[in-house]
Amino acid sequence: MSGGRCHLFQGISKNCIVIITIFVCISFLFPQVSAAMQLVEGENDLGLLKYSETPKTWIINIDSGDMVDVGVYTSTRAEPSRYGGWKAYLKINGEKIWEHTGDSNIKDYISGTTVKESDYRNQYYDLTSKFHPGENTITYYHFTGDGDHGIKIRYTKGAIQTPTTVSTPVPTPTLEIATCEPGYCGIIETIKYNGVEVSGVLTSEQKEIGIRINEILDDVDPIYGSRPVDREITLDIVTAIDASPVWSETRNLMQVPSDANDLEIAHELGHYNTYGIMMANGGNPAYVPLWFREGLAEHIASTATGTKMGTRQEFFTGNLETKGSKDLIDSAAVNLLDEARSAAESEDLDSNTYGASATFVEFLDDTYGKDTVIIVMVDSSTGEDLISVLERETGKSFSNLQDEWLEFLDEEYKVYEYGQYYQTETPATSGEGEGFLDSLFNSIFSFFGL
């Protein structure tokens, strides 16, 4: 009877093969589960896993009001990213959050969209809403044969505060009109980078805007570097009709209409970060020409929100397409950039000139790199002439840079495609290309001087 047993040192019997096969199947169907663990404040490394060690499930305990960000890291890239791993997926409490569907495509079940894994490198995924107080499970699987992958969790205790219920009625927040721009009076609350901290009562709508600001900041930060000063923002939830988002550096105040979209919010946060970087390096944002400051913020907004072309860039390039020939398109683009450069106040800029500025900064970033953009931004904020800094850092005259920008508009935005539908050559004469009847009637009209 001993011949039927699975002896490692006596060769692999048929029974042994069956047992190993069953073991592998059970391991796949029933993921390895770790013992319940209590997260600590800050970054928690759950460890690297070979593909054969997945799927792996961890049980974690969190408290009410805590923020939980989840990221994937690898044996060669320690900085966590939102997604990662071949054929990988992530589940929270049994609910699938995202999965890899081929190439660099990720199906994100929270947003309901397919995104590129590479667009979300070096940033955590805020999954706080998917966790509840007490025990939670997080499951990760990957089938990457050439490297180990693992999970890191960034844990912030008490980041989302729930107003304490008291026996006495809570007073309604008052309008602080003195801190509002004319026509922009709203409720002043404080939003902090790692979550929403409230000193009064926030409506669900106001709380949602605060959370959105923090999420968008997470996407804005990696572009040119996070603001290296106090991250606290005073937020004015604006109720005025036709109000626009505004960032006031002098008062550290951000005014946001309740119906503002993510692109608009990201634009103002772009100002918030870049102004802070300039000031931390001894600069004054006011020294940087308005067109470049606004172009920076608009480029950051379209990048952070994952839109290749923001609404202003789209309006600008769409306007160019109607001009017809390449020469007319080039002339219109340069004129609009000149118009943007001459603007003294934000009110002097429109969608066309905003778009011209934004695509020029995008061109600099794409062609010469973000380090060049940062140097131009910081050095011009210390009093150096922006055009001189541009020419020094790129090694090109501004005229040559404009020519390269026009080529960039063609390659990236295809502004010349519509030009092919316009007649740009001298019309045919002497009946060339005319049909017989057309030629006959034209001859008759000419005879009678018509």
Secondary structure by P-SEA (a helix, b strand, c coil): cccccccccccccaaaaaaaaaaaaaaaaccccccbbbbccccccccccccccccbbbbbbbcccbbbbbbcccccccccccccccccccccccccccccccccccccccccbbbbccccccbbbbccccccccbbbbbbbbccccccccccccccccccccccccccccccccccccccccccccbbbbbccccccccccccaaaaaaaaaaaaaaaaaaaccccccccccccccccccccccbbbbccccbbbbcccccaaaaaaaaaaaaaaaaaaaaccccccccaaaaaaaaaaaaaaaacccccaaaaaaaaaaaacccaaaaaaaaaaaaaaaaaccccccccaaaaaaaaaaaaaaaaaccaaaaaaaaaaaaacccaaaaaaaaacccaaaaaaaaaaaaaaacccccccccccccccccccccccaaaaaaaaaaaaacc
